[in-house]
């Protein structure tokens, strides 16, 4: 391909890899929220594992 043709190439949009990484990020945030909530609940109730 010539340099002019390379300049007109447009990449793909949303890929499966991008969607997968977003799903993992959401899952990680939810896990973090659960852990923090559990820790707060343990502190408030005075229980220990």
C-alpha positions as CSV (number, residue, x, y, z in Angstrom):
1,X,0.0,0.0,0.0
2,X,1.1,3.5,-0.7
3,X,1.5,6.1,2.1
4,X,-1.6,7.9,0.9
5,X,-3.6,4.7,1.1
6,X,-2.3,4.0,4.6
7,X,-3.4,7.5,5.8
8,X,-7.0,6.7,4.7
9,X,-7.2,3.4,6.6
10,X,-9.7,3.6,9.5
11,X,-9.4,1.1,12.4
12,X,-12.2,-1.0,13.7
13,X,-14.7,0.1,16.3
14,X,-15.5,-1.7,19.5
15,X,-13.7,-5.1,19.6
16,X,-14.4,-8.2,21.7
17,X,-11.2,-7.5,23.6
18,X,-12.4,-4.1,24.5
19,X,-15.7,-5.4,25.7
20,X,-14.0,-8.1,27.7
21,X,-11.7,-5.6,29.5
22,X,-14.7,-3.4,30.3
23,X,-16.5,-6.4,31.8
24,X,-13.5,-7.3,33.9
25,X,-13.2,-3.8,35.1
26,X,-16.9,-3.8,36.2
27,X,-16.4,-7.1,37.9
28,X,-13.4,-5.9,39.8
29,X,-15.2,-2.7,40.9
30,X,-18.1,-4.8,42.2
31,X,-15.8,-7.2,44.1
32,X,-14.0,-4.2,45.6
33,X,-17.4,-2.8,46.7
34,X,-18.4,-6.1,48.3
35,X,-15.2,-6.4,50.2
36,X,-15.3,-2.8,51.5
37,X,-19.0,-3.3,52.5
38,X,-18.2,-6.5,54.3
39,X,-15.3,-4.8,56.1
40,X,-17.5,-2.0,57.2
41,X,-20.2,-4.4,58.4
42,X,-17.7,-6.4,60.4
43,X,-16.3,-3.2,62.0
44,X,-19.8,-1.9,62.9
45,X,-21.0,-5.2,64.3
46,X,-17.8,-5.8,66.2
47,X,-17.4,-9.3,64.8
48,X,-14.1,-10.9,63.7
49,X,-13.5,-13.9,61.5
